[in-house]
Amino acid sequence: MADAPQLWERQPWDTPTSFKVLQRWLLQTRPRSLDAAYREHVGRDYYASGRKIVASDTCRYWYQGRSPKGERLFDNGQPVPTWQDRARAYDDHLAALDRERWEQRQRELREADWATGDELRDLAAQILEHAPKFLKTTRRVVKGQGGEPDQVVTTVELDGTFLLKTIKLASDIQRVAAGMPTDITEHNIRDISFTADELAAAKDAADQFEESLLDGNDDSPSATE
């Protein structure tokens, strides 16, 4: 059984002429004008007398869901909808299509933003991987006191501003795409300075932590057990 036509589509009680006028009326920008739709249908704006053309009585009966004689029309025992009823259904239909279109665009934009965030995170990871190439190292000699030998102090400096901004931008983009707030704490790590001994100690601590994780994995059951 075929689906019933939508209210804005041609109905059994529509005549070819009434449906043409209905279509002209529906396609107008709101507020719609029945008189304007009728003038467009007849192809002129004025009578020979110079008076502005208005919708005929028959057209107004169509608009009200009535026959050309002014009698209320019925379909399956129910009064047929007026053109205003049909216009509301048509406008709701257009609004639904528009909503679906923008929801699809939002999904595509969120996916694109998420991918951009991943690319920025990859860039930050590459910067970190190659950070030693951009370290600024300075050395100074501290004279020993009381017979103590001289000491060479090595200072390593790294400007992390660009790196931090890249990570922050990636986070903001992906948080917006995920519908999360972006008001996270900002940090400033520009011109961080530390000695070579401190750098070595930090690396040793990181290595030990990684080894502890690997040792912990050895206790996990195998897939075949």
N, C-alpha and C positions, 0 to 999 in steps of 0.2 A: 504494500500500500504506500503510495507516494506521500511524502510529508506535506502537511498543509502549508500553503504559502504564508510567508511572513506578512504582517499587517501592512507594511509599506509596498508590498508586491500586489499584483492585480488579484482582486477577489472576485468570486462568482457574481456578485451584485454590481460590479463595476462595468460601465459601458466603455467602449473604446475612447469616447470623447472625455468622459469623466476621469478616466485613468490618466489621460494625457494632461489634463489640467492639474490633477493631483500631483503628478510628477514635477510639473513646472513649479508648483507651490512648495513641494518638499525640498527642492533644490535651491530655494532662496536662502539667503542669510537671514537669521532671526533678527528682529521679529518679522515673520512672514506676512505677506499681504495677499489676500484672496483676490482683491481687485487687480493688483499688479499681475498675478498669475493669469487671470482672465484676459487682461489686455495683451499679454504676451501670446496667449492662445489665439486671439482673433487677429493679432498682427497690427494693431493700431491703438493709439492712446485716446483719440477723441472721436466723438460722433460728428456727423456732417454739420451739425448745429454748433460745433465748437465746444460742446460740453464734455467733460472728462468721462471716459467710459468706466463703468463700474461692473462688478460681477452680476450676471443675470440671476433671476430668482431660481432658475433651475440649478445653476452652479452653487448657489447658497444651500439648496436642498441637498445636493451631493455632499457638501461640506458638513452638513448636519446629520448625515446618514439617512437621508429620506429619498423617496422616489421623486421624479419630476412633478408629481402631483402634490407633493408635500406630505405623503404618508410615511410613517416610520417603517423602515425596512428591518426585516428579521432574517437571521441565518441560523438554522437548527434551533429555532425557538428563542433565540437570544437577539436583542437589538444589535444591529451591526455597529461597529465602532465609528465614531465621528472622525473627521480628518485630524482633529486635534489629538485624539487617541492614537491614530496611526503615526502622526508626527512624533509623539513622545516615544513610541516604539522605535521609530527610525533613528531618532537622536540618541537613544540609549544604545542602539546597535552601533552607530558611528563612534560613540564614546568608548564602547567595549573594544572595538577594533583599534582605536587610538591607544587605549590603555595597553592592549596586548603588544602593539608595535613598540611602545616606549619601554615596556617591561623587557622585551627582547633586546632592545638597544642597551638597556641598563645591564642585562646579563652579559652581553658582548663586551661592554665597556669594563665591567668588573673583571672579566677574564683577562682582558688586555692589560688592565692596571696590575693585576696579580702577576702576569707574565713579566711586565716591566719591573715590578718589585724584585722578582727572582733574578732578572738580569743585573739589577743594581747590586743585589747581594753577591752575585758571582763576581762583579767588578770589585766590590770591597774585599772579597776573599783573595782575589788576585793581587790586590794592593798589599794585603797583609803578607801574602806569600813572598812578594818581592820587596817587602819593606827594608830588609838589610841593605839593599842597593842604594837606598835613599837616606840612610842614617848619616848624620853629621857627627863625626867623632873629633873631640878636642882633647889634648893632653897638656897637663901642666905639672911641673916639678915642685914638690913641697920640700923645702930644705929641712933636713933632720935637725932636731934639737938635742943638746946634751949628748952628743956622740952617736945619736941614732942615724941610721942611713937615710938618704934622701928617698922620697916616695914619688912615684909617678901616678897621678890620678887621671884616669880616662873617663871622659863624660860623653855619653851618647845622647843625641837629641833627635827627636822625630816630631815633625809638625803633623798632628793627626786631624787637623781641621777638615780637610777635604774628605778624609776617610769617614769621619764622624757624620758629616753632612750627607754623604752617600748612604750610609746605613740608616740615618734618620729619615731621609727621603724615601728609601725603600720601605721602611716600616710604616710611614704615614700613608703611602700609596696603598699598601696591602691592607692596612687597618681600615681605611675608608672602603676598600673593595669588600672587606669582610663585615662591614657595618659596625665597626668598633670605634671607640673614641680615640682621638690622636693626641690628647693632652698628656703625653708621657713626659717624664723629666728629661730635660736636655742637659748634656754634659759638655764641658769645654776641656779638651786635652791638648791644647796648643802648646807647643814647646815643652813637652814633658822631658825632664832631665833625670838621668840616673847613671850611676857609675857602672863600669864594666863588671865589677864584682856583683853588684845588685842584679844586673842582667843575667849573669851566669847562674846566680842563685835562683832566680825566677824560672830559668830554663830547667834547672835540675828539679825544682819542685813540680813543674809541669810533667817532666819525664816520669817522676816517681808516681804521680797521680795516674798517668796513662798506664804504667805497669801494674798498678793496683787494680785498675779496671780489667786489664787482660787477665790477671791472676784470678779475679772473681768470676770471669767467664769460664774458666777451666772447670769450676764446680757445677756448672749448669748441665742438666741431663742432655744426652745426645738425642737426635731425632729418631734413632733406631731403638732406643730403650722403651 
